[in-house]
Amino acid sequence: MIAILGIVSLAIAQDITPDTEIVVDGQTMTVAQLWQELETSDMLAEVEGIAFRDDSGKLYYPMSKEDEMSLAMQSEMEPEHFSMDAITSNTTIEKQYSNQWGVNSSFGVYLDAVARVAGDAATRTLLTNVNAGGYIFDTRISLFEFNANAQNNNSYPNASVSIKIAGQSIYSKQGVNLYVNPSFNRSWSASKIFTVGPVPINVKGTVSGTVGFRAALSLAENGFGLQGDIAPFVNTTGTVSAQIELGLIAFGAKGTLLFLNDVLSLKASADYMPSTKSLNLQFKLDNNLRTLDGSIGFIATVRTPLGNKEYEHTIFEWQGIQKNWTLLDLKKVVQVP
C-alpha cells in the first residue's frame, strides 16, 4: 500500500530552471547542483552495494544485510526461547517469560511477564506482572505495564488490578472480587532522518492501537481460597509518515506493519482445606503471539527540469513471529503444616 502524503508541483512549474536556487538542509544550491549531487550519491550507493536499480531506473534501498541476518536468526528461535524454567516448591508455582524481537534501530518489540500462585495454611496469593513495549527508531516505548494481585485470608482478603500506558497510570481498581475488562486506544511516535542524496527526510514512525485486559478475581468468603482468570492484551500496528521542506520531492508511505498482537492468559487458583491440611494449586499460562509481520518503508520522487528520480527505502520487512502455546500447565495438591 502506498499513501502519497503530499506531492508539490514546484518542479514542474515553468519558473523552475536548472539555475533556480534552492535551499537544501540549510545550504543554498542550484537545481543543477542538486541533480549532480543526486547522481553522485546514487552511483556511490550502487558501488557500495547498499542500493540497486531496477529496469525502470528506480533505486531500491533494502534493509541492511546485518539486519536481515539478525531477523533470519530470530526466525529460527522458538518464541519461548527465553522462557525460564518454572519455579516450583511445595507451596508455590511461578513462571517467568522474557523475549524481544526485531531491529531496535527501526522497529522492535519486547515482552516480559511473571505469574505466580502460592499458599500456605494462613494465606493464599496470586500475582501477575506483564510489561510490553518496543522500539521505534531506537526510541524505547512502553505499551503497557499490567499488574494483578490477590490474597485471601481471614484478616485481609483483597484483590487489585492496575495498568500503566507509556509510564502513566491509566486505570486501577481493588476489592474483594473484581470483574473488569477495560481497554484504551493510544499511539506512540518517534522520528529518524533519512536522506535522498543531500536532502534530509524526517520520517516519523508511529505505533497505534488498543491495549487493555480482562480480569476476574474471586476470593472465597471463608478466606480459604482464591481464583483468577487474567488476560492482558495488546493489538497495535506501525506506520510511517514524513515531513519534507524541499518542494521538489514527493513522499509516499509504503506498507503497514503488524507491530504486536498478544494475549497472555493466566488461569490459576489456590485453595486450602483445613480438614485435611492440604493446599490445592492450579496454574495454566498461555500466550497467543503475533508480532512484526509486514513491510514498511517509503518512496521518494525527485522532479526537476533535468529529469526525475525515484527512490524506494525499505525500513523494516519480516514475516514476523506467530505462535499460540502454553508456557506452563501444572496442578498439585500438597500437605501444609
Beta strands, then each sheet from edge to edge (+ up, - down):
strand 1: 2-6
strand 2: 21-24
strand 3: 27-30
strand 4: 52-53
strand 5: 59-61
strand 6: 87-89
strand 7: 92-103
strand 8: 107-119
strand 9: 124-136
strand 10: 139-152
strand 11: 158-165
strand 12: 168-175
strand 13: 178-180
strand 14: 183-196
strand 15: 199-219
strand 16: 225-243
strand 17: 249-254
strand 18: 257-273
strand 19: 278-304
strand 20: 307-318
strand 21: 321-335
sheet 1: 1+ 17- 19+ 18- 16+ 15- 13+
sheet 2: 1+ 17- 19+ 20- 5- 4+
sheet 3: 1+ 17- 19+ 21-
sheet 4: 1+ 17- 19+ 18- 16+ 15- 14+
sheet 5: 2+ 3-
sheet 6: 6+ 7- 8+ 9- 10+ 11- 12+
end
